[in-house]
Amino acid sequence: MGAYQQLSRKTYSLEDLSKQVANWRSNGEAVVFTNGVFDLLHTGHIDYLARAADLGQRLVIGVNSDDSVKRLNKGPARPIKDEQTRSLILRALEFVDATIIFDEDTPLELINAIQPSVLVKGGDYDPNETDESLKTYMVGSKEVRSWGGEVHALSFVPGHSTTRLEEKIIEANLQ
């Protein structure tokens, strides 16, 4: 199978992903789920995703659609890259097994549909937070725990963020 075919095999509809995850689970493989915008892939993203992948045997990434990114108020220029491009770049990572683009404000519907063994978010979230109104609450954490799954928050690589990268690009263009 060619490299491009391998990339194409890593993108799923919700129905197909649910079936694939069930298949992986029946083979005893722990499925790790995370989600995000992943607009300008940087060292922090790679570190985070690699450590997330190490928490199981399969890594599934929910990619926020362009419309959902705009609703997140990440900034007027965001997303910088369209959803298909962001998903393709993530699929190119060897340790990523599947990507799916979702349009909802949160990945809760997706999490409930695939029922991952492990839910992972970045260090600005608290896996023990139960107050859903707080920004540190991890959407889906209650549900993942209800079926016996694990919930983790992984620390950030200091100095690496999409916001900081965007600021550096703007500063360079102003000089």
N, C-alpha and C positions, 0 to 999 in steps of 0.2 A: 504494500500500500504506500502511495506517495505521501510526501509531507503535507501537501495541501488537503488531501483526503483525510488525513489524521486530524487536521484542524477542523474540518467540516464536521467530523464525527463527534466533536466535543461540544457542539451547540445543540440545544434541545428545546422542544416545546414542553409545556408543563406536563402534558399527558405522557410523552415519551420519557421525560426525566423521571417521573414517578415510577414508571416501569423499570427503568435502568437502576434506580436507587434500590428498588425492591429486589432486583436481581443481585446487586452487589451485597445487599444485606443478607440474602439467602445463602450467599457464599461465605458468610462470616466476616465480611469487610465492614469496618466502621466508616460511615460517611460523615465527613466534616463539612459544615456549611458556613459560609460567610457571605457578606454582601457589601456593596459600596459603589462609589462612582468610578474610581480608578481612572481619573482623567489624564493626568500626566504621570505615568508610571515612573517611580523613583526607588531609590535604595530602601526607603522605609516600607514601601509596598512589597518589594521582593522579600525582604526579611520577614515581614508579617505573614505573607502568604506561604512562604516556605515553612515557617514555624507552625502555622495552622495545618498545613498538609501533614506534618509530622505527628499530629494528634490522632490520625486515623490512617486508613488505607486509600481513601478516595476523597478528593477535594472538589466541592461544588461551589461555584461563585455565582451569586445573584448580582447582576449588573443593573444599576438603576437606569431606566430609560431616560432619554433626553428630557421628556416632559417632567418626570419625577425629580430630576436634578434641578430643574428650574423651580419647582415647588419647594425644594430644600433650601432655597435662597443662599446658594453657595457663592453668589456674586453675579453681576450682570453679564460677564463673559463666559460663564459656565453653562453647560459643559463646553470645554474647548474642543474636544474630539467627540464625534457622534457615537451613539450607542453601539453601532455595528463595529466601528474601529476599536473602541475600548474593549469590546468582547473578543474580537479577533486577537488583539495583543495579549490578553490574558490566556487565551487558548494556546498561544504559542509557548507558554511556560510548560516545561515538561511535567511538573508536579500538579498541574491543573487537569482534572478529569472531565469537568463539565462546566459550561456557563449557560446561564439563562437570563434573558433580559426581562425585567418586571417593571410594570408601569404604576403600581400602587405606591402610596406614600411610604409604606413599610413592607418588609418582606414576610409579614405574618402569614398571609395566604399561602405563599410558597413554602414556608417552613412547615406549616400544617400539612401540605400536600405531600412533601417528600419525607417528612419525619426523620431528619438527620440524627445520627448518634451523638454528634458534637456540634455545638453552636459556638462560633468564635467572633469576637469583635475586638476593636482596638482598645488601647489603654485609657481612652477617655470614657469608657463604659465600666460599670461595676457589675460583675456577675451575681452579686448578692443583693443588688437593689431590687426591691419589690414594688416601689411606688412608680407606677406606669406614667405618671405625670412628669417625672424628673428626666432630664436629658441623659443621665447616666444609666437609665433603665435599658436593658437589652431586650428589644422586641423579640418575642419567641422564647425567652428563657424559661418562663413558667411552663410553656407547652413542652419544650424539649425535656425538662426535668420530669414532667408528668408521664412520659413514656420511658423513663430511666436513662435519659441522655445526660451528657455533661455540658457545662457552660463555662467558657473561658474568656478572659480579657487578656490580650497580649500587649506588652509594653511597646511604646514607639521607639524608633531610632532617633535620638536627639538631633535636632537641626534639620530633619527631613520631613517636609510636608508639601502637599500640592499648593497650599496657600503661599508658603514661603517661596517655592519655585516660581509661582506666578508673579510674586512681588519682584523677584530678581530679574525676570524677563522684562517687566515693565520698567524697572530702574535702568536696565541696559539700553532700552529703547529711548529713554529720555536723555541719555548722555550724548 
